[in-house]
Amino acid sequence: MGIFDLFSGGRKPGLPDKIEVAPGIRLSTELAEYWPRIERTRMQSIGIKATPIDNPAPRKSSIGCYPILPRGFAYPQNAHGTPLYPLAQICCSELPLLGDYPDKGYLQLYIWLGDYGADFGNPTNQRNFRVLYFEDEEIGEQETNFFIALDDLKKRDFSRVFYTWDCC
């Protein structure tokens, strides 16, 4: 116990009192009155636990690895023709069922490493990022001629990671 704890009754000076509004969730007294409205905005979600793996399979969920693309599909590029970085591939069949989301196929996220694809003035403009979805049937024979060398992928801090999915 510090000297200030003696005078503040154990409460840190300047910090608001907190109230537990739900198990494990503590909010300031000012925000606690809004908890019922905040809680109504809650959406179903899935927690992700990333585990390193040496040789990720192309038809599995991964981050920073080669994606699975249909044969002949043009690899995603930014506005200047530079190949985008494959941030994540989510194999939907590995996920727990989640509302209206697909239970099969592949959701892929690509970013431009220059600014990570961000366009805050127009956030849906996909000039420098891509969000792609392919049905299983669209993949068939996969594309293997990529513009990004595997060694470049492995140099990234978040490369060569295999996702396992845990539902929250």
N, C-alpha and C positions, 0 to 999 in steps of 0.2 A: 504494500500500500504506500503510495506517495504522499507528499505533504498536501497536495491539492485534493486528494481523496478524502482527507480528514474534514476539509471545509465544505466539500460538495456532496457529502454523503455517499461517496464511491462513484458518483457520476462525473464524467469528464466535462470540464467547463466548455460551454459553447455547443455541445452536442445535444440534439433533441432527445427527449425520452422516446423509447421504442415500445411498441405493443405487438405481441404475437397475435396476428390475425388469422393464422392457419398454422398447422404443425410445421415448424421449421421456417416460417416466414414472419419476419419482424419488420414493421414499418414505423416511421415516426408518427406521433400522435396526429400531426397535421394530415398525413396521407392515409392513416388508418380509417378515417371516416369515408374515404372513397373506395375502400377495399371491395365492397359488393359490386360497384361499377367496374372496377379493374378486373375482378375475377370473372365477370361475364364475358370479357374479351379473350379469355384463355382459349387456346386452340390445341387440338391434339398434336403431339409431336413425337419424334423418335430420337432417342439419344444415340450418339455414335461413339464407339470406342475404337480408336485406331491402333493397329498392331503392326510393327515392321515385319516385312516378309521379303525374302530374296528374289523370288520369281513369281510375281503376281500373274494370275491367269487373265487373259484378255476378256473373258466373258464373266468376270467378277467385278464387284465394287472395288474401286481403288482411288487413290489420290496421287496426282503427279506421275501417272503411268500412261503408256500408250492406250488410247481409247479403242473401242471396237466400232468401226464404221463400215457401212455397206460398200461393197466393191464398186469403184468408180465415183463415190461421193467425194466432192471437193473438200479437202481439208480446210477447216475454218481459218480465215485470215482477218487481220485488222484492216482499217480503212486505207492503209498504205501497202497492202499486199504481204505483210509480214505474218508468218504463221502464228496463231495464238497458242498459248500454253494450255495443255489439258489439266485443268485444276482438279476435277473430280469426275468420276463415272459411277453412277449408282445403278446397280442391277436391281430393278424393282422386285423381282421374284425373291430376293433375299430379305426384303423388308417385311415387317409385320403389316397386316392390313391397316390402311389408314384412310378412312373416309372415302372420298371420291378420287383418290390417287390410283394410278394403275397398279396392277399386281404382277405385271410382267413388262418386259422391254427395258430400255436403257435411257436414263436421264444423264446428260453430259453437260458440264460447265467448262467453258474455256475463257481465259483472260489474256489480255496483253500485258506483259510484265512491265511495260513502261509506266503505265498509270493504273494498272490492274483493271482496265476497261471502264473506269468510272467516268460518267458524264452526268454530273450533279444537276446541270441545267435541263437535261433530257434523259432521265434514268432508264427509259425503255429503248433508247437508241442502242442497237447492238453493233455499232461500227467497230468497237474495240473489245467486245466480249460476245460470247454466244451461249445460248442455252438451247440444246438440241435434245430431241426425244426420238428414239427409234423403237418400233415394235419389233419383237423377236423375229417375225417373218421377214422384215425388211433387211435384216442383217445377212441371212444366208451365208454366202461366202464373204469373208471380211477383207477389207482393204489392208494392205501391209506396206504400201509405199508412202511413208510419212516424211514430212519435211524436217522434223525434229529428230536429231540423233539421240539414241537411247542414252548415251553417255551424258548428253546435256541434261536430260531429264533427271538422271541420277545425281547431278551436282546440286540440285535444289534441296533445300533443307527438308521439304515436305514430300520428297519423292520416295518411291518404293514402299508405300504404305498400303496395307490391305485393310479394308474396313470390315469390322464385324458389327452387326446392328443389334442394338438392345432397345426395346420400346420403353419409353418413359411413361 
